Amino acid sequence: MKQIIKTPKFVVYDDVLSREECLQLWKYVQEEHYTSPLASGEWIKVWRLGDQSPLGTKVYYQSQAPFNTPLDLMVKPAVEVARLHPEIVAGFEDISLRSYLYPRGSKLSWHDDRTEFSGALTYYIHPRWGSTWGGELMVAEVPPITQVFSSPPDLAHLSHEWEDHYLSVFGLGQWITPKPNRLVLMAPGVYHGINRVDDDAGDHVRCSIVGFYKREKKTA
């Protein structure tokens, strides 16, 4: 596992698993059962109406491991990178893990993850990704929201004027290619999104394992 870059918002590692482990995990994620996050009929609003949501598996929890599947291969690096970077993930009591498939045309709009998480990880398991295929993890450079708005903005999901203004204060950020066998650890509260997977990707699917670190319960 090789650290590529570290910022206050995220750290990136490449060559996380061995070639044989990657092949095992790639075979496993293709055989998993997937449904649309909107299959229940409920609008999960992190995906905007125009995003074309991905397919996802059920959630697995580190506390329930071993799963007796190749998903067990992700437990050790998920725990290890969080413990290596307490400045990014400041403690956790469990980790949720699930696989997502983003085909061409799908994306995830700008958002920050919910406050009950102390951090998040994304691991890319597809064996190949082209430079014109999109799907980049985009991280916005934004000021604290309290410095931009005197009162909390209306976070309605069909009106984005506040977000347009917020993202344009600096109007810049960083992007991370979904390189195979790459893991991204991200701090809580970071404003980010997933660029739309381009038609150039053809039948290639952006396949990731996404984890969320559940905050430790506070004791009296």
N, C-alpha and C positions, 0 to 999 in steps of 0.2 A: 504494500500500500504506500503510495507516494504522494506527498502533499504538493499541490500545484500552486495554489494561491490562498492567501488568508486575508480577510478584511474584517472589520468589526461586524459586518452583516452576515458573512458566510465564509466557509472554508471548503475547498475542493480537493478531493483525492482521486487519483487515477490508479489503475492496476490493483483494484481492491481484492478481487478473487483470482484464483488460478484459472488457466484456460479450461481445465477439466470441470472446475466448479461452475464456470460461466455456462458451459454446455449443458450441465445438469439443470441449472436454474432456468435457462432458456427453454429447454424441453418442458420443464415443469409449468412455466407460466403459459405456454401454449395449450396445455392440457387442463388448465384451471377452468372453473365455471365463472362466466362473466355476465353481468347484467348492466343495463344503463342506470346511472344514478337517479334517473327520472322514471324508472320503471314502475315505481309505486304510484305514479300519478302526481306526486308532490313535486313542486318546483324547488329544487335545492339551489338557492340563489347565488352561490359562489359561481355557478355557471350561468352567464347571461343567456337570454333567449336566442341570440344569434351565435352562440359559441359552438353549437353542435357538440354536445357533451361526449366524453369518452365512454368506454366500457370499464367496469371495475369488478374486482372480486369481493368476497366478504372480507371483513376485518379479522385479522389474527392479532393476538396479544402476546408480547414477549413473556409475560408472566405465565402463559399457558404452554410455553415451549417445554420439551421438543414437540414439533408438529409431525415428526417422522416423515417429512417431505424435504425436498431441496430448499424450501423456504428457511429451514434451520440455518442454512449457510449465511443468511443475512443478520442473524441475531448477534453474533459476535462482533462484526464490524459496526453495527448500529450502536451497541453499547460502548465499544472501544472509542469511537470518534467523539461521542458525547463526553466521555470521561477525560479525553485528551484536551477538550475545549470547554471547560466550565464557564469561560467568559462568553460563550455562545449559548450553550445549554446549561443553565444554572440549576441543576438537579432535576430528577424525574423519578417517578415511582413505577411507570410502565411505558411501553412503547407499542403503538398500534402499527400494523403492517398490512398493506394491501397492494395488489398489482393494478395498474391502469394501462389501457390500450388507447392511444390517440391516433386514429387513422387520418388520412388526408382530409383537410377541411375543418378539423377540430382544433380548439384552442381553450384557454382559460383566461378570462379577463383579469384586469388588475384587482388586487385585493390584498389584505393582510390577514393572516390566520388568527383564529380566535384566541382569546387571552388565556383560556384554560391550558394551552399548550406552552411548554417551556422551550420549544424548538421543533424543527422538522428536518427530515432528510429525504432526498430523492436519489435513487440508484438506478442507472440506466442499464438494462439487460439486453436490449436488441443487439445483434452481432455486428450491425453496420449502420452508419448514418452519414448521409451526404451533406455537403456544405450548402446546397441549395434547397434542402428539404424543409427548412423552418424548424419549428418545435423548440426553439431556444428558450431557456429559462431567463426571463428578463427581470432585472432588479432595478427599481427606480431610485434615483437620488432625490429625496424629498425632505423638506424641513419638518420639524414637529408640527402636527396639524394645528396645535394651539397657537402657533406663531402665524398661521395663515387665516384662521377663522376665529373671530371674537367669541362666537358661540358654536356649539357642535353643529356640523352641517347636517342637512337632511340626507340620510343615507338611503333614500328610496332607490330601488333597483331599476326603475324605468326612466329615471332622470339623472343625468350624469354631469350636469353643468359644474357642480362643485368639484367633481373629480377631474374634469378637464382643466379647471383652474389650478387645482392642487398639483397635478402632474406637470403643468407648464411653468410653475414657479422657477424651477431650474431647467426643466425640459431635457434631462439627460439621465443616464444610468449605465448599467453594465449588462452584458448578456453572457450566458454560459451555454456552450454547445452541448447537446445531449450525447456526448461521446460514450461509446460502449465501455462498460466496466468502470464507470465514473460515479462517484458518490459526492453529493453536495449536502453539507450540513448548514442549516440556516437558522439564524436567531429569530426569536418571536417578534412580531410587530413589523417585520420588513415588508414593504409594499412591493409586490411582485406579480408576475403573470406568465403565461406560456404562450409564445408566439404561435400563430396558426400553422399547422402542418400543411406545407405547400403541395399542390398537385404534382410537383416534380417527384414527390416521394413515391408515387404510384401505389403499389400494394405493400410497400414497407410501412410498418407501424411503429410509432414512438412508444416503446414499452418501458415502463418504469415501475419500481417498487417504491411506494411512498410511505414514510413513517412519521408519526407524530409522538412527541415526548410529552406524556401527561405530567402536569405539575405535581410536585409533592404536596400532600395535604399539610396545612399548617396546624401545628399543635398549640394548645393554649399554654 
